[in-house]
Amino acid sequence: MSRVHITDVTLRDGHQSLIATRLRTEDMLPICAQLDRIGFHSLEAWGGATFDACIRFLKEDPWERLHRLKAALPNTPLQMLLRGQNLLGYRHYADDVVRSFVQRSAAGGIAIFRIFDAMNDIRNLRVAIEATREADAHAQGTICYTTSPVHTPRQFVAMAREMVEMGAQSVAIKDMAGLLTPSATHELVTDLVDAVDVPIHLHAHATSGLSELCHWQAIEAGCRHIETAISAFAGGTSHPPTESMVAALAGTRFDTGLDLAALQEIGAYFREVRKKYARFESGYTGVDTRVQTNQVPGGMISNLANQLRDQDALDQFDAVLVEIPKVREALGYPPLVTPTSQIVGTQAVMNILAGERYKVITNEVKHYLMGHYGRTPGPVNPIIRGKAIGNAEVVECRPADRIAPEMDQLRADVAELAVNEEDVLTYALFPEIGRQFLEQRAEGTLVPEPLNPPQATTAEGCPAPVEFNVTFHGETYHIKVTGSGHRREDSRPLYVTVDGLPEEVLLETLDEIDLAPATVSRSDTGKRARKGHPRRATRPGDVTTSMPGTVIDVLVSEGQQVTAGDPVLVLEAMKMESEIPAPVTGVVKAVNVTKGQAANPDDALIEIEA
């Protein structure tokens, strides 16, 4: 068999990579009939970060999206990305949760489950593969491709053999960061084709600019299944363009047989749709060969940039990219893919912003070092492990073997909100935002984030410009304001692009115009301050955070005695939780935040009197 089969990933990984997973179902459905006529091997349309984004930002029921897509795409198999024992969340779940989730997903329309583990610990794939086979769906075992002193092609081949023995019906190479080179691709695919008697699939991001060459080399080596994205959502940190690969293979023995003209019509549709999501575009989703060194996946790049921008620290972006490989080495070289990419990336940000490595250690890093995510690929730095978890027990078995069945308790926890088993699973994966979503649905108050946030205005109520040309000494520059930081006394940092290049400027305001885009007016800001938002931290006993986030839990109350270093808050930032310690020994004088409230750097979240 020479024909190459294509899985198009526009409806999942394409928009996840380029517009922060914000594509709404209403913009998918109108083009489904045309997608369904193309003849794709499959369409990746669910899983990954889409579930989280649906309930967190879009206020859509992800299960309803699945049902509607299946109805609109009756002739094309739907495919999803599943994180093994992590499912679509950020921890390991009990086996009964995994089995229930896979069964409901298959019943909802998923035909192909791409199953991976962020640690490449195949023990964490077994239950998901078994559940997929039991649901009469296709189980695809996945190799998370990475490079390090402890990763070799021989190990990847051994992993493929074990997955096939476990029940995997195909094997995918998941190159989430765009690390593959053409020669490495040819070598690995050749070895896999020789080692296992199942189809080999290639999923390679375009971040380093090498993906088209890698796909060609994979095809030459015997791979007959590749993944692409419609051109409007291709390139950069996404995937090679579907139309381009179809054109490249046309007339060869690898001809896909797909209609290029029909694909071009679909591309035209998505080009118009993408314009609606301009606010989610990032300046960090283009070709970047630095990925070959820092191994940061595309979605993680834009996330890091946004987090640093929010805290007036975009100038630390390059320092964070340098720090990430150092954290990865200390943690035993995990592949950088959800959730390990968030674990490593967030810790790197903490290290840089705190000015001291591992001064603050996230809860997820602690859980990782205790073995809650599985076996680390390489040895962990013992000094970091000791600082993070002391003499705590390190799990040696499959982590889920220590988790008791959860479904009965989960059903009881949301009995008053859950209409069906799918609602229970939504809550299981995301207890905080899942419950919030179900409550808002019951109240009829689900409101998606705006595609076009309110524009800033001048003191006179006129729209404040955020894009303009500036002529200076005869040279004209195109300026676009892309964001703003926290106000510093009488000034505010603004983030702009100058002829497309990102810059940071400090604006000292001399009048009442609030030039920050997507913000409220100066008068509204004053109203919020009067409602009791935390004051600016200025005292030694003020508890602060090094990065913006959401308060998950308050661990102390007013009048309580605390010792320096005691955890007083749990904060979620970049989808990771961190315990915030008391800076001094003393008595809690004031608690200025509550559970669910936003927390910003320099806010006095809790006040402790020494």
N, C-alpha and C positions, 0 to 999 in steps of 0.2 A: 504493500500500500504506500503510495507516494503523496497522495493528496494531503494538504495541510488543513487542519480544522481550526477555526478561530472561536475563542470565547471573548466576547466584548464585555469590558468592565466599566463602561461609562456610568451605568446606573448605581454603581457602588464605589469602586476605587478611583474612577475618573474624577468624580466631583469631590470625593473625600480628599484626594491629593491636591486639588487646585482651588476649591472654594469651601474648604473646611466642612465638608459633608452637609452642605446646606440645601442641596437640590430637593425641592418639594415634590410630593407625589403628583400634585396637580400639573407639574411641568414634565412629568414622565409619561403620564397616560396618553396625551394626544399623539405621541410618536410611536406608541407601542405596536399598533397595527403594522406600520412600516418595518419596525425592527423584527416583528414576528415573521415577515415574509422573506427575510434575507437568507435564512438557512444557517444561522450560527450553530456551532456545536452546543453552546449554552450562553446564557446571559448572566453575568454576576450582578445580582440585584439586591442582595440583602447581606446582613452580617457586618463584620468589622465594626466600624464606629457608627454605622447608620442607626442602629437601635438606640444608642445613647443620644445621638443628635435628634432623633425623632421626638423623644419625650422631654429632653432637656431644652431644646431650642425651638423646634418646629411645632411642638404640641400636637403631634400626630401619633396615632396608635400604630406602632411598627407592625403589629400583626395584621391590622387592617390594610396597611400598605402591601404586605405580602399577598393577601387575598385578592386585592384589586389588581396587582400586577399579574398574578397567575391567571385571572379571568381575562385580562387584556392580552396575554401572551400564551395562548393555548397550545401552540405548536412548537414552542422553544423551551427546552429544559432550563429551569432557573437554578442558579448556583449561589451558595453562600459561603462566607468565610467564618469558620468556627475555631475558637481558641482552645480546643480540647477541653480539659477539665475546667478552664476558665470561662468557657462558653463565650459570652460577649461582655463579661464584666471584668473585674480587676482582682479577683481572688479565686481560689479553687472552691468548687461547689461539691456537695455530696453526690454520690453516684445516682441517687434517685432523681435529683434535680437535672442532671445531665441527660438521663434517659427520657425524662418527661419532656425536656426542651427539644431534644432531637425528634421525638415522636410527634410533637405538636408542629414543629417546623416542617416535617415531611408531609404531614396531613394538610398543612397550609399551602403546599406547592413547591417546596424545595426538593429538587431531584438529585442534586450533586452537593455533597458536603465536603468542602476543602478543610481538612482538619489539621491543625498545627499546634505545636507547643513552643512557647517563647524560649525555652531552655533546650529545645531539641531532646527532651527527656521523653522517650516514647512510652514510658509507663503512663504518662498523662494523656495518651491518645487512645488507649485500649477501650475504655468504656464508650467513648464517643463513636469509635469505629464499630464496635459491636452493636450499639443502638441504631446506627445508620443502616447496617445490614439487616437488622431485625425489622426496620421500617421499610424494607425493600427499596431503599435509595442507594445511590452510588457513594461509596466511601473512598475519598482520595486522601492518601497519606501525604504529608508535606514536609519537605526539608527547608528549614529556615537557613538560607545561604549567608555565610559570613566568613570573614577571614580573621585569623589570629594565630598565635603560636600553638594553640591547642586544637585547631580545626584543620582537618585534612580531607582530600577527596576520598580516601579510603574509609574514613569515618562516615561520610555521607552515604557511600555505597552500602556499608554495613547497616546503616539506619534504614535505607530503602528496603533491604532484604527483610529486616525485622518487621517493618510495617506491612509488607506483603504477606508475611507469615501470619500476622495479626488479623489480616482480612482486608487490607487496602486493595482496591481494584484498579488504582492508578497511582502514580507518584508525581507530585509537583515539586519543582524547584521554585521556591519563593524568594526572589531577590528583592527584598523590600526597600533596600537603600540604593540599588543600582551599583553594586560592587563588582558584578561579573565583568570580565573582559572577554573578548572573542575567543582567545586561546583557552582560557579557563572554562568557558562554556563548552567548547568542543570536547575538551578532555573529560569533563564531568558527565555530559550527556552520553558520550561514547561508553564510559564505564557503566553508567546506569542501564543503558540499552542492553549491554552484554550481561548485566547482573540479574535483572528481573524481567519477567515475562508479562509485564503490564505496560500500558501506554505511559509515556513520559510527557509531562506538561511543563512549559516554561512561563513563569510569571516574573518579568523583569522590568523594574522601573527605569525610566529614562534619565534619571537625575544626572548621571555622569556623561550623558551624550553618547553612550555606547550601545544602547539597547537594540537598535535595528541590526547592528552588526552581530550582536550576541544571538538574536533570533535567527539570523541567517546561518550562523555557525551551528546552532542547535539543530536546525532543520537538516543541514548537511550531515550531521552526526546521527540522525535517526529520530529526532523529536518530530512528532506530527501534530502536536497541539500547542498553539501559542496564544498569548493573550494581548489584546490591544484595546485602545479606546478610540471612539469616534474623534476625528481631528479637533473638534471644538473643545474637547476635554482631554487632549493628548499632549505629549511632550513635557519637558521640564521634569517635575517630580511625579508625573503621571506615567503613561505608557506610550509605546510607539503608536502612531496613528493607524487605525484600521484600514482606511482607504489607501495609505501608502504601502502597507504590507501586502494588501490585495493586489495593488498595481505591480509591486516588485515581483510577486510570484506568478503573475498572469503569464500564460504562454510557456511556463516551465513545467517540468514533471511534478512540481509541487503546487500547481495551480489550485487555488482555494475554491474556484467555481462560483464565487460570490459576485454579485452585480455591482460594479463600481459606481455606475450612475445612480443607482438606488441608495448606495451608501453616501454619496455626495449630497443627495437631498436630505438625508438624515443629519449630515454635518451642518447643512445650512440652518436646519431647525434649531439645533443645539447652539449654534453661534448666536442666534437671536436670544435664546433662553438665558445664556450665560450673562448677557448684559444686565439682566435683572439682579444679579448677585454681585454687582461690582463692589459692594462694601466688604465682601469676604475675600476679595482678591489679595494676594500677598506679593510683596516684592522679593520674596525668598523662595519662589517656586520655579525658578528657571534652571538651566543647566549649570551644574556646579561640580567641578571635578574634586573639590575638597572632600566630597563624600568618600572618596577612596581612602582618605586618612581618618576622618572623624566618624564615618559610617552612620551618620545621622539620616534617618529616613525623611522623605520630603515633608510629610505631614507634621513631623516633629520639628522640622526647621521653622515652619511658619508659626507653630505654636510657641516655640521658644522666643521668636521675635516679638510676638504679641505680648507675652508675659513680661519680657524685659521692657518693652515700650510702656506698658501699664505702670511700671514703677520707676520711670525716668532713668532707665539703665540700659537703653539700647546701645550705648557706647561700649557695653561689656559683652556684646554679642560674640565677637571674635574670641574673647577670653573664655567664654562658655564653650565654644566649639573646641578650643584647645583642651579644656578641662574634661570634656566628655570621655575621650579615650583613656584618660588617667583613672577616672571613676570606673570605667568598664574593666580595666585591668585589675583594679583593686577588688572587684566583685567576681573575678574569675572568668572574664571574657564572655558574658552572655550575648547572644545575638540581639541587636537592637530592633525589637518589634514589640508591639503591644502585648503585655504590659511592661516588659523590661525596658523598652525605650523611654517610657515615662519615669520608671524608677531611676534609671541612670541619669536621664536628662534633668529631672527635677533636683536630684542630689547635686549635680554639677552646678546648677543655678544657685542652690543654697550655698555651696562652697565659695563661689565667686562673690555673691552679694554679702555674705557674712564676713568676708575678708579673712576667713580661717577655714581650712578644710575640716569638714565633719564636726563643726561647732554645733550645727543643727543636723540631726539625722532623721529622715522621714520614717514613719512607721513601716512603710512598704520596704525600705532598705533593711530594717530590722527583721521583718518577716522573711525577706529573701535570704538573709544570712542565717536564719533559723531553719532554712530548708522548706519553708511553706510553699514555695513554687516548684520545688524539685531539685534535682542534682545540678550543681553548677558545672559548666563545661571544664573549667580549670580551677586550680587552687585559689582560695580567697586570701586576701591579705589578713594575716592573723591579728595585726594591731588594730585594723579597722573593725574586724569582727569583735574583738574584745571591748573596744570602745562603744560599739553599738549594742551588744547583747550580753556582755560580761560572760558569765558561765552558764547562760541559758542552754537548755537542751537543743541540739541540732537534729532535725528529723532526718532519718536515713531511709525510711520506707517511702512508698508512694504517698504523697501528702494526703490524698483523699481517703486513704485507708484509715485515717484518724478522724474523719468527719462522719458523724452519725447522720442517718437519714434526716432530711430537712423538710420534705414537702408537706407533711401533716401540720407541722408548726407554722409553716409559711401560709398555708390555707387558713389556719385559725387567725393569724395576724392580720389578714386583710379580708376576712369573711364579709365585713360590712361594705366593702368597696368592690371586691372582685365579682365580675359577672360570669367569668369562666376561668378555666385553667390557664389560659394565656395571660390573663391579668395577674394571676398568682406568680407566674414566671417573670413577668415584668417587674413585679415587686422583688422577687428573689434576686434578680440581677442587679437592681439599683434600688435598695431599700429607701433611701432618702428621696431622690427625685422620682422614683417609681410611685411611691405613696403620694407624693405631691401631685403627680400627673393624674392618678386615679381620683384623688379628692377634687381636683379642679374639674375633671370630666363629670363627676357626680354633681358638682355645683353649677355646671354649665359655664365655667369661667376660663376655659382653655383659650389662651390668646398667644399666637406665635410671635416670635420676635419680629420687628418690622424689617422689611427689605430695605426701606429707605427711612432711616431714623430722622427725627425732627432736626431741621437745620438750625444752626446757631443764628441768633439775631443780634442786631445792634441795639443800643439803648432806645433808639427810636422805633424798634420793632421791624426794621428792614432786614432781609436775609443778609447774612455776612458771607462774603465770597470765600470759597475754599479752593478755587482753581483759577489761575490767572497767568498772564505773561508779564514779566518784569523786564524793562529795558534799562540797562545800567552801563554807562560809558560806551554806548553804541552796541552792546551785546544784549540780545534778548534771550531770556530764560523762561522755560515753562515751569511754573510752580504749582504743586498740588498739595494741600494740607491733608494728611492721611490720619492724623490722630493727635492726641494731646496727653500730657502727663499731669500730675497733681500740682495744683497751684502752690508756688513757693512765695509766701509773703505777697509782694506786688508783681510777681512774674510767673510765667508759666512756660514750660518746655513744649514746643510744638514739633511734631514729626511731619516732615514734608518730603516730597521728591522734587529734585531739581533736574529737569530734563531726564526724568526716569530714575535717577540715582537717589537712594534714601539719605536724608540728612536730618540732624537734630538742631533746632535753633532755640534760644532762650528769648522769649518775648516779654519785655517789661511794659505792662499796660499803664497808660497814662490817662485813660478815660474809662468809660463803663462798657465798652464793647467786649463781649466774650467771644473770641475768635475760634474757640475750640469746636470742631465739628462734632455732631452727635452728642451735644451736651445741652443742658438747660441754661436758661438765662441767669445772669448774676443775681437777680432777685430771687429766683427759685433756689439757688445755691444757699442764699442767706436763710431762706425758710427751712431748708433741710438742717442747717447748722443749729437753728433755734429749737429743732425737735430733739436735740440731745445726741447728735452724733459724737463719737469720741473726739476729744480735743487732740491737738498735736502733742506728741510725746516730747517732753523736755527734761524729765526727772529720772534719776537712777532707778527708781522703782517702777517705772512705766513699762508695761509689757507690750512689746511691739512684734511685728512680723517683718521678715525680710522680703516678702513677696505678697502681692494681693491674693486674696482667696476668700473662702466662705467658712464661717465658724460652724464646725460640726458638733462640737460639744464644749461646754464650760465646766471645768472640773473643780472650781472653787467657788466660794460665796463670800460675801462681805463679812468681815470680822474673823475670817479663818486665818490661822497661823500657817505660814509656808516657809520652806527652806529653799535657799537659792539652788536652782536646778530641778526643783519639783515641777512636774507638768501641771500647767494651769489651764491650758486651752488645747483643743484639737482643731487644726485648721486644714481645710482641703484646698490645694492649689495644684493646677495642672493635673487634676484627677488623682492626686496623691495626698495622703494625710500625713500631717506632722504634729507632734506634740510640742507646744511652745512652753519653754521652761520659765520659771520665776527668775528674774535677774538678780534679786536680792533676797535675803532672809527678812521676814517681817510679817505684818498683818495686812490682809487684803482690805484696802480702804474703799475701793469702788470697782464694780464690774460694769464696764461701759458697753458691752456687746451681749447679744443673745444668740442662741442657736439659730442658724440659718441666715444670720446677718453677714453682709460683706465686710471684709477687713482689709484695710489698706496700709502700706508701709507708712511709718511715722505716726500712725494713730496710737493713742494711749488706750489699748484695748482693756487692760486691767491696771489699776493703780495699787501699788504695794508700798506701805510706809515702813521703812526700816526701823 
